[in-house]
Amino acid sequence: MQAKDIKYTIKDFYALPEGTCVELIEGVIYDMSPSPLRIHQKISMELSATIFNYIKKNKGKCEVYTAPFDVKLSESTVVIPDISVICDSSKLTDKGCSGAPDWIIEIVSSNAIHDYLLKLNLYQAYGVREYWIVDPKKQSVTVYHFDEDFDMEKYDFTEIIPVWIYKDKATPLEINISELL
């Protein structure tokens, strides 16, 4: 992590050497965790495949991307969520996503406070509609809905979790993480 009194820009962020694993949040550069544990990778792969297959089967317009995938929320904020679902193709650029994805999933690694506090507030402020925090250690998923009213629900891995952004579809998406593992 860098000193918080130094403010960086998007230009500084994109000038970093290729492969540098950092996020830029409100002008502060944060080092990302080292390579995640295998369970983190398995959850990421299974969730992204489930979401991708649902979108494809239902001929949806949303696209799913996994880290590393830059999400530029402002000129001073670029994050790299574990999974991003973007339903507005005009937000997609060669560098990633410019604007808030509809749904973001973060899988807790070593810095839980980053996901539970910093990114929660950030994603709500920038217009993400749904945010999941998947915690392999606690085997829980905290789901936040920001679209109309702030709402939070907590599930364990054995429960069926409805995907809020797809709740009004003829075939809604529901995920049971224990069935994926």
C-alpha positions as CSV (number, residue, x, y, z in Angstrom):
1,M,0.0,0.0,0.0
2,Q,1.2,3.5,-0.7
3,A,1.1,6.6,1.5
4,K,-2.5,8.0,1.4
5,D,-1.4,11.6,1.1
6,I,-0.1,11.0,-2.4
7,K,-2.9,11.2,-5.1
8,Y,-2.4,9.3,-8.3
9,T,-4.4,9.6,-11.6
10,I,-5.6,7.2,-14.2
11,K,-2.6,8.3,-16.3
12,D,-0.3,7.2,-13.5
13,F,-2.2,3.9,-13.2
14,Y,-1.8,3.1,-16.9
15,A,1.8,4.1,-16.9
16,L,2.7,1.3,-14.5
17,P,4.7,-1.6,-15.9
18,E,2.5,-4.3,-17.5
19,G,1.7,-7.0,-15.0
20,T,1.8,-4.7,-12.0
21,C,-1.0,-5.9,-9.6
22,V,-2.5,-2.8,-8.0
23,E,-5.8,-1.0,-7.8
24,L,-6.3,2.7,-7.9
25,I,-9.1,3.8,-5.4
26,E,-9.8,7.5,-5.1
27,G,-6.3,8.4,-6.1
28,V,-4.6,5.9,-3.7
29,I,-2.7,2.9,-5.1
30,Y,-3.3,-0.4,-3.3
31,D,-1.2,-3.5,-3.8
32,M,-3.3,-6.5,-4.5
33,S,-2.9,-9.7,-2.6
34,P,-0.4,-12.3,-3.8
35,S,-1.8,-15.2,-5.9
36,P,-5.0,-16.4,-4.1
37,L,-5.5,-19.9,-2.6
38,R,-6.7,-22.7,-4.9
39,I,-10.2,-22.5,-3.3
40,H,-10.4,-18.8,-4.4
41,Q,-9.6,-19.8,-8.0
42,K,-12.0,-22.7,-8.0
43,I,-14.9,-20.5,-6.7
44,S,-14.0,-17.9,-9.3
45,M,-13.9,-20.4,-12.1
46,E,-17.1,-22.1,-11.1
47,L,-19.1,-18.9,-10.5
48,S,-18.0,-17.3,-13.8
49,A,-18.8,-20.5,-15.8
50,T,-22.2,-20.7,-14.2
51,I,-23.0,-17.1,-14.9
52,F,-21.6,-17.3,-18.5
53,N,-23.6,-20.5,-19.2
54,Y,-26.8,-18.9,-17.8
55,I,-26.3,-15.8,-20.0
56,K,-25.6,-17.9,-23.1
57,K,-28.5,-20.3,-22.5
58,N,-30.9,-17.4,-22.1
59,K,-29.5,-15.4,-25.0
60,G,-28.6,-12.5,-22.6
61,K,-26.8,-9.4,-23.6
62,C,-24.6,-9.3,-20.4
63,E,-20.9,-10.3,-20.5
64,V,-18.9,-11.8,-17.7
65,Y,-15.2,-11.2,-17.1
66,T,-12.8,-12.5,-14.5
67,A,-9.7,-10.9,-12.9
68,P,-7.5,-9.5,-14.1
69,F,-10.0,-7.1,-15.8
70,D,-9.8,-3.4,-15.2
71,V,-13.0,-1.6,-14.1
72,K,-12.6,2.2,-14.4
73,L,-15.1,3.9,-12.1
74,S,-13.6,7.4,-12.4
75,E,-10.5,9.3,-13.3
76,S,-9.1,8.4,-9.9
77,T,-10.5,4.8,-9.4
78,V,-9.7,1.6,-11.3
79,V,-10.5,-1.7,-9.5
80,I,-9.9,-5.3,-10.5
81,P,-12.9,-7.3,-9.2
82,D,-12.7,-11.1,-9.2
83,I,-15.8,-11.3,-11.4
84,S,-17.6,-8.5,-13.3
85,V,-20.9,-8.8,-15.1
86,I,-21.6,-5.9,-17.6
87,C,-24.9,-5.6,-19.3
88,D,-24.3,-2.3,-21.1
89,S,-21.9,-3.1,-24.0
90,S,-21.1,0.6,-24.5
91,K,-19.1,0.4,-21.2
92,L,-16.7,-2.1,-22.6
93,T,-13.4,-0.8,-24.0
94,D,-10.1,-2.4,-25.0
95,K,-8.8,-1.7,-21.5
96,G,-11.8,-3.3,-19.7
97,C,-14.9,-1.6,-18.4
98,S,-15.5,2.2,-18.2
99,G,-18.3,2.7,-15.7
100,A,-20.0,0.5,-13.1
101,P,-20.7,-3.1,-13.9
102,D,-24.1,-4.4,-13.1
103,W,-22.9,-7.1,-10.8
104,I,-19.5,-7.5,-9.1
105,I,-18.3,-10.5,-7.1
106,E,-15.3,-10.3,-4.8
107,I,-13.9,-13.5,-3.3
108,V,-12.2,-12.7,0.1
109,S,-8.5,-13.5,0.2
110,S,-6.1,-12.0,2.7
111,N,-7.6,-8.5,3.0
112,A,-11.2,-8.9,4.0
113,I,-11.6,-5.3,5.2
114,H,-10.9,-4.2,1.6
115,D,-13.9,-6.1,0.3
116,Y,-16.3,-5.7,3.2
117,L,-15.8,-1.9,3.8
118,L,-13.7,0.0,1.1
119,K,-15.1,-1.8,-1.9
120,L,-18.7,-2.0,-0.5
121,N,-18.9,1.8,-0.2
122,L,-17.1,2.3,-3.5
123,Y,-19.3,0.0,-5.5
124,Q,-22.5,1.5,-3.9
125,A,-21.3,5.1,-4.6
126,Y,-20.4,4.4,-8.3
127,G,-23.7,2.6,-9.2
128,V,-23.0,-1.1,-9.1
129,R,-26.4,-2.8,-8.9
130,E,-25.4,-6.0,-7.1
131,Y,-22.3,-6.9,-5.1
132,W,-21.4,-10.3,-3.7
133,I,-18.7,-10.9,-1.1
134,V,-17.9,-14.6,-1.2
135,D,-15.9,-15.7,1.9
136,P,-14.4,-19.2,1.5
137,K,-13.1,-19.2,5.1
138,K,-16.6,-18.5,6.6
139,Q,-18.3,-20.4,3.8
140,S,-20.7,-17.4,3.4
141,V,-21.9,-15.0,0.8
142,T,-23.0,-11.5,1.6
143,V,-25.2,-10.0,-1.1
144,Y,-25.9,-6.3,-1.5
145,H,-28.5,-4.8,-3.7
146,F,-28.0,-1.1,-4.5
147,D,-30.5,-0.6,-7.4
148,E,-33.5,0.8,-5.5
149,D,-32.9,0.6,-1.8
150,F,-29.9,-0.6,0.0
151,D,-30.5,-4.2,1.0
152,M,-28.2,-6.9,2.4
153,E,-28.7,-10.6,2.8
154,K,-26.3,-13.3,4.0
155,Y,-26.2,-16.9,2.9
156,D,-24.1,-19.9,3.6
157,F,-22.6,-22.0,0.8
158,T,-25.3,-24.6,1.1
159,E,-28.2,-22.2,0.5
160,I,-29.7,-21.2,-2.9
161,I,-28.8,-17.6,-3.6
162,P,-31.0,-15.7,-6.0
163,V,-29.2,-13.3,-8.4
164,W,-31.1,-10.1,-7.9
165,I,-30.2,-8.5,-11.3
166,Y,-31.9,-11.5,-13.0
167,K,-34.9,-11.8,-10.6
168,D,-37.4,-10.6,-13.2
169,K,-36.3,-13.0,-15.9
170,A,-38.6,-15.9,-17.1
171,T,-35.8,-18.2,-15.7
172,P,-34.1,-16.4,-12.8
173,L,-30.5,-17.3,-12.0
174,E,-30.0,-19.0,-8.6
175,I,-26.7,-20.3,-7.4
176,N,-25.8,-22.9,-4.7
177,I,-22.0,-22.6,-4.2
178,S,-21.7,-25.9,-2.4
179,E,-23.0,-27.6,-5.5
180,L,-20.3,-25.9,-7.6
181,L,-17.4,-27.1,-5.4
